């Protein structure tokens, strides 16, 4: 608004103005406005400024137009480490780890020295690709460039080792850290949980609290998953009480993890009570509750909840349809199954292999073998 007001007042923008307004477009993810500003930049002759070019790349990446971001990057006559970081970060955001690694190699060939942000981007690319070999090479770069003392880099390094399946290296790096933040603890706790070492995850959670580090939403989600894996209801309830004290019970992400923990620990009653109290329920919350009913042999209740979900205008996902098909199978209801099949076709999920296999199973078990074929 201020930018347009500035134009109306006849004040000519400079490169600093354009950088500021491009950042606003990036924050709001307004691609069309960003393109309009880009055209204005070219008209004003500021497209050759490195800072403006770097911010354009960042804006396009955050507006989910990596093609435009790459075009701007490739056209830049001069590029600094900020420009490289912007394009690397864009490809990380879009899940293209291979392109990040190619660009990092090109960056080194062009003699641009990476900084901490570069290293974090490349480590995230290694995580996305689960490439332990390349991750270890980046670790060597971290030592070479003296980034070992950077907490942000160290946290990403621990996370990379966890996601690449090397908990031993992750733990070694975690133990060496002179300063550990809640992000550091979250990385290692989540790593153990993801790799099925729930006992270790809960021990680390206890150690974290013993060191006076306050858990956040991500911590609680990881330890609730650990409780669900171990089927330790009492410990899960104790963590629930900590969540309430922390004021995080209303967080949708935490709420869904609590529901899942109660369902997996055999307490559908607690899950139902919690679901009823949730101030905001997203599709994940509904999916967890529906799956919980099926897990406890309550197929009819799962189908009723699916109906309620639709009445509340929550759009079902593939996960929802797989669950309600299982509910139809559990009560041998061909009528319900056929109705759900119609909705699957309407939503365009019939070609999904998981949905298709569940449909075949439902028809076969509900006496509709001709439909299964």
C-alpha positions as CSV (number, residue, x, y, z in Angstrom):
1,X,0.0,0.0,0.0
2,X,2.8,2.4,0.9
3,X,4.6,1.5,-2.3
4,X,1.6,2.5,-4.4
5,X,1.0,5.6,-2.3
6,X,4.7,6.5,-3.0
7,X,4.0,6.2,-6.8
8,X,0.9,8.4,-6.5
9,X,3.0,11.0,-4.8
10,X,5.5,11.0,-7.7
11,X,8.4,9.6,-5.6
12,X,10.7,7.5,-7.8
13,X,11.7,4.2,-6.3
14,X,15.4,3.1,-6.1
15,X,17.0,-0.3,-5.6
16,X,16.3,-0.3,-1.9
17,X,12.6,0.4,-2.5
18,X,12.4,-2.5,-4.9
19,X,14.2,-4.9,-2.6
20,X,11.7,-4.0,0.2
21,X,8.6,-4.4,-1.9
22,X,9.9,-7.6,-3.5
23,X,10.3,-9.0,0.1
24,X,6.7,-8.0,0.8
25,X,5.6,-9.9,-2.3
26,X,7.6,-13.0,-1.2
27,X,6.0,-12.9,2.3
28,X,2.5,-12.6,0.8
29,X,3.3,-15.1,-2.0
30,X,1.7,-12.7,-4.5
31,X,3.2,-13.8,-7.8
32,X,1.3,-11.5,-10.1
33,X,2.2,-8.4,-8.1
34,X,5.8,-9.7,-8.0
35,X,5.9,-10.0,-11.8
36,X,4.4,-6.5,-12.1
37,X,7.2,-5.1,-9.9
38,X,9.8,-7.1,-11.9
39,X,8.6,-5.4,-15.1
40,X,8.9,-2.0,-13.3
41,X,12.5,-2.9,-12.2
42,X,13.5,-3.6,-15.8
43,X,11.9,-0.4,-17.0
44,X,13.7,1.5,-14.3
45,X,17.1,-0.1,-15.2
46,X,17.6,-1.7,-11.7
47,X,17.6,-5.3,-13.0
48,X,21.5,-5.2,-13.2
49,X,21.8,-4.6,-9.4
50,X,23.0,-7.8,-7.6
51,X,20.8,-7.1,-4.5
52,X,17.7,-6.6,-6.7
53,X,18.4,-9.7,-8.7
54,X,19.0,-11.8,-5.6
55,X,15.7,-10.6,-4.1
56,X,13.9,-11.3,-7.3
57,X,15.1,-14.9,-7.2
58,X,14.0,-15.2,-3.6
59,X,10.6,-13.7,-4.4
60,X,9.9,-16.0,-7.3
61,X,11.0,-19.1,-5.3
62,X,8.7,-18.2,-2.4
63,X,5.9,-17.6,-4.9
64,X,6.4,-21.2,-6.1
65,X,7.7,-20.1,-9.5
66,X,11.2,-21.8,-9.6
67,X,11.3,-21.4,-13.4
68,X,11.1,-17.6,-13.2
69,X,13.7,-17.7,-10.3
70,X,16.1,-19.7,-12.5
71,X,15.6,-17.4,-15.5
72,X,16.6,-14.4,-13.4
73,X,19.5,-16.2,-11.9
74,X,20.8,-17.3,-15.3
75,X,20.6,-13.8,-16.7
76,X,22.5,-12.2,-13.9
77,X,25.8,-10.8,-15.2
78,X,27.3,-10.7,-11.7
79,X,26.3,-13.1,-8.8
80,X,27.4,-13.0,-5.2
81,X,26.9,-15.6,-2.5
82,X,23.5,-14.1,-1.7
83,X,22.4,-14.8,-5.3
84,X,23.6,-18.4,-5.1
85,X,21.9,-18.9,-1.7
86,X,18.6,-17.5,-3.0
87,X,18.5,-20.1,-5.9
88,X,19.8,-22.9,-3.7
89,X,17.1,-22.1,-1.1
90,X,14.5,-22.0,-3.9
91,X,15.4,-25.5,-5.1
92,X,15.4,-26.8,-1.5
93,X,12.0,-25.4,-1.0
94,X,10.8,-27.2,-4.1
95,X,12.3,-30.5,-3.1
96,X,14.8,-30.7,-5.9
97,X,17.9,-31.8,-4.0
98,X,19.8,-33.0,-7.1
99,X,19.7,-29.5,-8.7
100,X,20.9,-28.0,-5.4
101,X,24.0,-30.3,-5.4
102,X,24.7,-29.5,-9.1
103,X,24.5,-25.7,-8.4
104,X,26.7,-26.0,-5.4
105,X,29.3,-27.7,-7.5
106,X,29.0,-25.0,-10.1
107,X,29.2,-22.3,-7.4
108,X,32.6,-23.8,-6.2
109,X,33.8,-23.9,-9.8
110,X,33.1,-20.2,-10.2
111,X,35.2,-19.5,-7.1
112,X,32.3,-18.3,-4.9
113,X,33.0,-19.1,-1.2
114,X,30.0,-20.6,0.5
115,X,28.7,-19.2,3.8
116,X,26.6,-20.8,6.6
117,X,23.3,-20.4,4.6
118,X,24.8,-22.2,1.6
119,X,25.9,-25.1,3.8
120,X,22.5,-25.3,5.4
121,X,20.8,-25.4,2.0
122,X,23.1,-28.2,0.7
123,X,22.7,-30.2,3.9
124,X,18.9,-30.0,3.5
125,X,19.4,-31.2,-0.1
126,X,21.4,-34.2,1.2
127,X,18.5,-34.9,3.7
128,X,15.9,-34.8,0.9
129,X,18.0,-37.2,-1.2
130,X,19.0,-39.4,1.9
131,X,22.5,-39.1,0.5
132,X,24.8,-39.9,3.4
133,X,27.9,-40.0,1.1
134,X,27.4,-36.4,-0.1
135,X,26.4,-35.4,3.4
136,X,29.7,-36.5,4.7
137,X,31.5,-34.5,2.0
138,X,29.6,-31.4,3.1
139,X,30.5,-32.1,6.7
140,X,34.2,-32.0,5.5
141,X,33.4,-28.5,4.0
142,X,32.0,-27.4,7.3
143,X,35.2,-28.2,9.1
144,X,37.3,-26.7,6.2
145,X,35.4,-23.4,6.3
146,X,35.2,-23.2,10.1
147,X,31.5,-23.4,10.4
148,X,31.5,-26.0,13.2
149,X,30.7,-23.4,15.9
150,X,27.6,-22.2,14.1
151,X,24.5,-23.6,15.9
152,X,22.3,-23.3,12.8
153,X,24.8,-25.4,10.8
154,X,25.3,-27.9,13.5
155,X,21.5,-28.4,14.0
156,X,21.1,-29.0,10.3
157,X,24.1,-31.4,10.3
158,X,22.5,-33.5,13.1
159,X,19.2,-33.5,11.2
160,X,20.9,-34.6,8.0
161,X,22.6,-37.6,9.6
162,X,19.3,-38.6,11.2
163,X,17.4,-38.4,7.9
164,X,20.2,-40.3,6.1
165,X,19.9,-43.1,8.6
166,X,23.2,-42.6,10.5
167,X,22.1,-42.1,14.1
168,X,25.6,-42.9,15.3
169,X,27.0,-39.8,13.4
170,X,24.0,-37.7,14.5
171,X,24.6,-38.6,18.2
172,X,28.3,-37.9,17.9
173,X,27.7,-34.4,16.4
174,X,25.0,-33.7,19.0
175,X,27.3,-34.7,21.9
176,X,30.1,-32.4,20.6
177,X,27.8,-29.3,20.4
178,X,29.0,-26.7,23.0
179,X,25.5,-25.1,22.9
180,X,22.3,-27.0,22.2
181,X,19.0,-25.2,21.5
182,X,15.5,-26.7,21.4
183,X,16.1,-27.2,17.6
184,X,19.1,-29.3,18.3
185,X,17.1,-31.5,20.7
186,X,14.2,-31.7,18.3
187,X,16.5,-33.0,15.5
188,X,18.0,-35.8,17.6
189,X,14.7,-36.8,19.4
190,X,12.8,-36.9,16.0
191,X,15.7,-38.9,14.5
192,X,15.4,-41.7,17.1
193,X,11.6,-41.7,16.9
194,X,11.6,-41.9,13.1
195,X,14.0,-44.9,13.2
196,X,11.9,-46.8,15.7
197,X,14.1,-46.2,18.7
198,X,11.3,-44.8,20.8
199,X,12.9,-45.7,24.2
200,X,16.0,-43.6,23.3
201,X,13.8,-40.7,22.2
202,X,12.0,-40.6,25.5
203,X,15.3,-40.9,27.4
204,X,16.7,-37.9,25.4
205,X,13.4,-36.0,26.2
206,X,14.1,-36.6,29.9
207,X,17.7,-35.4,29.5
208,X,16.5,-32.3,27.6
209,X,14.2,-31.3,30.4
210,X,16.9,-32.1,33.0
211,X,19.1,-29.5,31.2
212,X,16.4,-26.9,31.4
213,X,15.5,-26.8,27.7
214,X,11.8,-26.0,27.2
215,X,10.1,-28.3,24.7
216,X,8.1,-26.8,21.8
217,X,5.4,-28.2,19.5
218,X,7.9,-30.3,17.5
219,X,9.4,-31.8,20.6
220,X,6.0,-32.9,21.9
221,X,4.9,-34.3,18.5
222,X,8.0,-36.5,18.5
223,X,7.7,-37.8,22.0
224,X,4.0,-38.5,21.6
225,X,4.9,-40.6,18.5
226,X,7.4,-42.4,20.7
227,X,4.7,-43.1,23.4
228,X,2.3,-44.4,20.7
229,X,5.0,-46.7,19.4
230,X,5.8,-48.1,22.8
231,X,2.1,-48.2,23.9
232,X,2.9,-46.4,27.2
233,X,-0.4,-44.7,28.0
234,X,0.7,-43.4,31.5
235,X,3.7,-41.7,30.1
236,X,1.6,-40.2,27.2
237,X,-0.8,-38.8,29.7
238,X,2.0,-37.3,31.7
239,X,3.3,-35.6,28.5
240,X,-0.3,-34.4,27.8
241,X,-0.3,-32.7,31.2
242,X,3.0,-31.0,30.3
243,X,1.5,-29.8,27.0
244,X,-1.5,-28.3,28.9
245,X,0.9,-26.4,31.2
246,X,2.9,-25.2,28.2
247,X,-0.3,-23.8,26.6
248,X,0.1,-25.9,23.5
249,X,-3.0,-28.1,23.7
250,X,-4.9,-25.9,21.2
251,X,-2.1,-26.3,18.6
252,X,-3.6,-28.4,15.8
253,X,-0.4,-30.2,15.1
254,X,0.1,-31.2,18.7
255,X,-3.6,-32.1,19.1
256,X,-3.5,-34.5,16.2
257,X,-0.4,-36.2,17.7
258,X,-2.2,-36.5,21.0
259,X,-5.2,-38.1,19.3
260,X,-2.8,-40.6,17.6
261,X,-1.0,-41.4,20.8
262,X,-4.3,-42.1,22.7
263,X,-5.6,-44.3,19.8
264,X,-2.4,-46.3,19.6
265,X,-2.3,-46.7,23.4
266,X,-5.8,-48.2,23.4
267,X,-7.6,-45.3,25.0
268,X,-10.3,-44.4,22.4
269,X,-12.3,-42.7,25.2
270,X,-9.5,-40.1,25.8
271,X,-9.1,-39.6,22.1
272,X,-12.9,-38.9,21.7
273,X,-12.9,-36.5,24.6
274,X,-9.9,-34.6,23.2
275,X,-11.3,-34.6,19.6
276,X,-14.6,-33.1,20.9
277,X,-12.7,-30.3,22.7
278,X,-10.4,-29.3,19.9
279,X,-11.0,-25.7,18.9
280,X,-9.8,-26.3,15.4
281,X,-9.6,-29.6,13.5
282,X,-7.8,-30.0,10.2
283,X,-8.0,-33.0,7.9
284,X,-5.1,-34.7,9.8
285,X,-7.1,-34.6,13.0
286,X,-10.2,-36.2,11.3
287,X,-8.0,-38.8,9.6
288,X,-6.4,-39.8,12.9
289,X,-9.7,-40.1,14.7
290,X,-11.3,-42.1,11.9
291,X,-8.3,-44.5,11.8
292,X,-8.5,-44.8,15.6
293,X,-12.1,-46.0,15.4
294,X,-11.1,-48.6,12.8
295,X,-8.1,-49.7,14.8
296,X,-10.5,-50.4,17.7
297,X,-13.0,-52.3,15.5
298,X,-15.5,-49.4,15.5
299,X,-16.3,-49.3,11.7
300,X,-19.8,-47.8,12.1
301,X,-18.4,-44.9,14.3
302,X,-15.7,-44.3,11.7
303,X,-18.3,-43.9,8.9
304,X,-20.4,-41.6,11.1
305,X,-17.4,-39.5,11.7
306,X,-16.7,-39.4,8.0
307,X,-20.2,-38.1,7.4
308,X,-19.7,-35.4,10.1
309,X,-16.4,-34.4,8.6
310,X,-18.1,-33.8,5.2
311,X,-20.9,-31.8,6.9
312,X,-18.2,-29.6,8.4
313,X,-16.9,-29.0,4.8
314,X,-13.5,-30.7,5.5
315,X,-12.1,-32.0,2.2
316,X,-11.1,-35.7,2.5
317,X,-7.7,-36.9,1.3
318,X,-6.4,-40.2,0.0
319,X,-5.7,-41.2,3.6
320,X,-9.3,-40.5,4.6
321,X,-10.7,-42.6,1.7
322,X,-8.4,-45.5,2.5
323,X,-9.6,-45.5,6.1
324,X,-13.3,-45.3,5.4
325,X,-13.0,-48.1,2.8
326,X,-11.4,-50.2,5.6
327,X,-14.4,-49.2,7.8
328,X,-16.8,-50.4,5.1
329,X,-14.9,-53.7,4.9
330,X,-14.9,-54.1,8.7
331,X,-18.7,-54.0,8.8
332,X,-19.1,-55.8,5.4
333,X,-21.1,-52.8,4.0
334,X,-21.1,-53.0,0.2
335,X,-23.6,-50.0,0.1
336,X,-21.2,-47.7,2.0
337,X,-18.2,-49.0,0.0
338,X,-19.9,-48.2,-3.4
339,X,-20.9,-44.7,-2.2
340,X,-17.3,-44.0,-1.1
341,X,-16.1,-45.3,-4.4
342,X,-18.3,-42.7,-6.2
343,X,-16.7,-40.0,-4.1
344,X,-13.2,-41.3,-4.9
345,X,-14.0,-41.1,-8.6
346,X,-15.3,-37.5,-8.1
347,X,-12.1,-36.5,-6.3
348,X,-9.9,-38.1,-8.9
349,X,-8.2,-40.6,-6.5
350,X,-9.2,-43.8,-8.3
351,X,-5.9,-44.0,-10.2
352,X,-3.9,-44.0,-6.9
353,X,-2.4,-47.5,-6.3
354,X,-3.1,-47.5,-2.6
355,X,-6.7,-46.4,-3.0
356,X,-7.2,-48.9,-5.9
357,X,-5.8,-51.8,-3.8
358,X,-8.1,-50.9,-0.9
359,X,-11.1,-50.7,-3.2
360,X,-10.4,-54.2,-4.6
361,X,-10.0,-55.5,-1.0
362,X,-13.3,-53.9,0.1
363,X,-15.3,-55.3,-2.9
364,X,-13.8,-58.7,-2.5
365,X,-14.6,-58.9,1.3
366,X,-18.0,-57.2,0.9
367,X,-19.4,-59.7,-1.7
368,X,-18.8,-57.5,-4.7
369,X,-16.2,-59.5,-6.5
370,X,-17.6,-58.4,-9.9
371,X,-16.8,-54.8,-9.0
372,X,-13.4,-55.8,-7.7
373,X,-12.6,-57.2,-11.2
